[in-house]
């Protein structure tokens, strides 16, 4: 089954917005980039489906650009709080169903949430938590928070566990966790027992669980 491509409108092409726009385009999605700065628009114009010089606070201009026809809009205006708020309001008026917005502070976050943004993000804060998680435990190479206290972490197997069986780790017994799989280089191994190899140094375990259990597991490696 072919995955349906989603269309995205990215309003604000600073470092954050342009990075999101270019990555979404790289995945094959239809992306329009919008900014008042001609230079920023020019930098991404050849890599996006469309890029226009436009003021997000101008409802009519957004309508004429067809932003209401896009599946998702991301307001990546961070520092100019008033412009960010007005842009989200305009998107709501245009009937855009899925609106994400970047906030520059907790107050900004609350206002955007009250206006009806589906998801409000504080990139610096979220990245700070991400880095702290990895600094706190060097075996945790990466992680994704799933909400309700659950996360998926990517844990690097240390030299001390090389040659051990996955069952020796206590996942699902000693620790209330679930092993989703194991990556060795670019090869994925499942967890049904028939395809799980003996551990080697630098293998990556993909583990699901609550943060306290994941922390105890990481500390025990």
C-alpha positions in Angstrom: 0.0 0.0 0.0 1.4 3.4 -1.1 1.7 5.9 1.7 -0.4 9.1 1.0 1.8 12.1 0.8 0.9 15.0 3.1 1.1 18.6 2.1 2.8 21.1 4.5 2.9 24.9 4.7 5.9 26.2 6.7 5.5 29.8 7.7 8.8 31.2 8.9 12.0 30.1 7.2 14.6 30.7 9.9 17.0 27.9 10.9 14.2 25.9 12.5 11.5 26.4 9.9 13.8 25.9 6.8 15.3 22.7 8.4 11.8 21.3 8.9 10.7 22.3 5.4 13.7 20.8 3.6 13.5 17.5 5.5 9.8 17.2 4.8 10.5 17.8 1.1 13.3 15.3 1.2 10.7 12.7 2.4 8.8 13.4 -0.8 6.0 15.6 0.6 4.5 18.7 -1.0 5.9 21.7 0.9 5.4 25.4 0.5 7.8 27.7 2.4 6.7 31.2 3.4 8.7 34.1 4.8 8.9 37.9 4.5 12.7 37.7 3.9 13.4 37.4 0.2 16.9 35.9 0.9 15.4 33.1 3.1 12.8 32.3 0.5 15.5 32.2 -2.3 17.6 29.8 -0.3 14.9 27.0 -0.3 13.0 27.8 -3.4 14.7 25.2 -5.6 14.2 22.4 -3.1 10.5 22.9 -2.2 7.4 22.5 -4.2 6.8 26.3 -3.7 8.3 29.2 -1.8 6.8 32.6 -1.6 7.5 36.0 0.0 4.4 36.5 2.2 3.3 38.0 5.5 1.6 35.3 7.6 -0.3 38.0 9.5 -2.1 38.9 6.2 -5.2 36.6 6.1 -6.0 37.5 2.5 -2.5 36.8 1.3 -2.5 33.4 2.9 -5.9 32.6 1.3 -4.6 33.7 -2.1 -1.6 31.4 -1.7 -4.0 28.5 -1.1 -2.7 27.7 2.4 -6.2 26.4 3.3 -5.6 23.6 0.9 -2.6 22.2 2.8 -3.0 19.4 5.3 -0.7 20.8 8.0 0.7 24.2 8.7 3.7 24.9 10.9 4.1 28.4 12.2 7.9 28.6 12.8 7.9 32.2 13.9 9.5 32.3 17.3 10.8 35.7 18.4 8.0 37.9 16.9 5.3 36.7 19.3 2.6 39.0 17.9 3.2 37.8 14.3 3.2 34.2 15.5 -0.2 34.7 17.3 -1.8 36.5 14.4 -0.6 33.9 11.9 -2.1 31.1 14.0 -5.4 33.0 14.2 -5.4 33.5 10.5 -4.8 29.8 9.9 -7.8 29.0 12.2 -9.9 31.4 10.2 -8.9 29.8 7.0 -10.0 26.4 8.3 -6.6 24.7 8.4 -7.3 21.6 10.5 -3.8 20.7 11.7 -1.7 23.6 13.0 1.7 23.2 14.7 3.4 26.3 16.1 6.8 27.1 17.6 6.8 29.0 20.9 9.5 31.1 22.4 8.4 31.0 26.0 5.9 29.3 28.3 3.5 32.2 28.1 3.7 32.2 24.3 3.1 28.4 24.5 -0.1 28.9 26.6 -1.5 31.6 24.2 -0.9 29.5 21.1 -2.6 26.5 22.8 -5.6 28.6 23.8 -5.9 29.8 20.2 -6.3 26.2 19.1 -2.9 25.1 17.8 -2.9 21.3 17.7 0.7 21.1 18.8 2.9 23.8 20.3 6.6 23.1 20.6 9.5 24.7 22.5 12.4 23.4 20.3 15.2 24.6 22.6 13.6 23.1 25.7 12.8 19.8 24.0 16.3 19.6 22.6 17.7 20.4 26.0 15.8 17.5 27.6 17.0 15.3 24.8 20.7 16.1 25.3 20.4 15.9 29.1 19.0 12.3 28.7 22.0 11.3 26.6 24.6 13.1 28.8 23.1 11.5 31.9 23.6 8.0 30.5 26.3 7.6 27.8 24.8 4.3 26.6 21.6 6.0 25.6 22.4 7.2 22.1 18.9 8.5 21.3 15.3 8.5 22.6 11.8 9.5 21.7 9.2 10.5 24.3 5.8 8.9 23.5 3.8 10.7 26.3 2.3 9.3 29.5 5.8 8.6 30.8 6.7 6.2 28.0 9.8 6.5 25.8 11.6 4.5 23.2 15.4 4.6 23.6 18.3 3.5 21.5 20.9 1.9 23.8 24.4 1.1 22.7 25.6 -2.3 23.9 28.9 -1.9 25.9 31.9 -4.1 25.5 31.1 -5.8 28.8 28.0 -7.4 27.3 29.6 -8.6 24.1 28.9 -12.4 23.6 25.9 -12.4 26.0 22.4 -13.4 25.1 19.6 -10.9 24.9 17.7 -12.9 27.5 20.5 -12.2 30.0 19.5 -8.5 30.1 16.4 -9.0 32.2 14.2 -7.1 29.8 10.6 -8.1 30.6 11.6 -9.9 33.8 13.9 -7.9 36.0 13.0 -4.7 34.2 9.4 -3.8 33.1 10.5 -3.0 29.6 9.9 -4.3 26.1 12.6 -5.0 23.5 11.4 -3.8 20.1 14.4 -4.9 18.2 18.2 -4.8 17.7 20.2 -2.9 15.1 23.6 -4.2 14.0 25.0 -1.7 11.5 22.2 -1.3 9.0 20.6 -4.7 9.7 17.5 -5.0 11.9 16.8 -8.1 14.0 13.4 -8.8 15.4 12.6 -10.1 18.9 10.6 -13.3 18.2 13.6 -15.4 19.2 14.4 -16.8 15.8 16.3 -13.8 14.5 17.9 -12.3 17.7 21.7 -12.8 17.6 24.1 -12.9 20.5 25.0 -9.4 21.5 28.0 -7.6 20.1 29.7 -4.4 21.2 28.0 -1.3 19.6 24.8 -3.2 18.7 21.8 -0.9 19.3 18.9 -2.1 21.4 15.6 -0.4 20.8 13.7 -0.5 24.1 10.2 0.7 25.1 9.2 1.5 28.7 8.7 4.2 31.3 11.5 6.5 32.1 12.3 5.2 35.6 12.6 1.6 34.3 14.7 2.7 31.4 16.9 4.7 33.7 17.4 1.7 36.0 18.1 -0.5 33.0 20.7 1.9 31.5 22.4 2.3 34.9 22.7 -1.5 35.2 24.5 -2.0 31.9 
